[in-house]
Amino acid sequence: MANSYEGKLLTDAAPFAVSEAFKALRTNLFYTAKGENCPVYGITSSIAGSGKSLLISNLAVSYSQLEKRVLLIDCDLRKSVVHKIFGIERGQGLSELLAGGDSSVDKYVKRTSYPNLSVITAGGTPPNPAELLASARMGKLLEFMKQHFDIIFIDLPPVAVVSDALIIAEHVTGYLYAVRSGKEDKRMLRGALAMMEQTGAHIVGLVMNDVNMKSGGYGKYGRYGYGKYGRYGRYGRYGYGKYGSYGYGRTKY
């Protein structure tokens, strides 16, 4: 079966508008790092199919092009796709590591075709994803990885569906929130953002995805709305108040 994500990652041949959009998002994230040597950014959404996984994957690629040591962790343990996006094996991933597998991290950190970008895949689907993410082992893993990378990105499940995305809020520098244009229930989104704020999750930006690029001429990239990632506009037009102001060895642990 053909990989539906083939050709969707940033390359030198990507349209100028696509590359510039991710550069704009990347640049704006610099100002949210709170002075951390290795900030941790998570991405979530209200619903499945928001395009969040592809978005965070391309943002990770964009950072790796700056010769930053980048780690992408797939924490969407119920419906993981990061391994498909990068064309790597899913097995021996985060779920096995957190469940008490071999404490050597090396076997779980997978190389990608991008020299500075590594991935920890989701691994097998566990019966208790929330418990694994809430474990002390997860916090310990992130603290260990922060010593070896310049930035960490985490793909999380939709926050309006399960609680997993907020369980690790204390370890996350900031959250990006993916919104699929024309597919969101405004009340659900407003409620999800309020819930995140109440639990102490720091939201650093909302990214509108799947924008109509019919007149943009971006080809296969257009349906993902990449050309609009750099334009955060005003969330106020959706009635979301203040959110509208954001523009964007053997090693053991």
Secondary structure, DSSP 8 states (H G I E B T S, - for coil): ---TTTT-S--TTS-HHHHHHHHHHHHHHHTTSTT-SS-EEEEEESSTTSSHHHHHHHHHHHHHTTT--EEEEE---SS--HHHHHT---SS-HHHHHTT--SBSTTT-EE-SSTTEEEE---S--S-HHHHHHSHHHHHHHHHHTTT-SEEEEE---TTT-SHHHHTGGG-SEEEEEEETTT--HHHHHHHHHHHHHTT--EEEEEEES---TTT--GGGGGGTGGGTT----GGGGT-GGGGG------B-
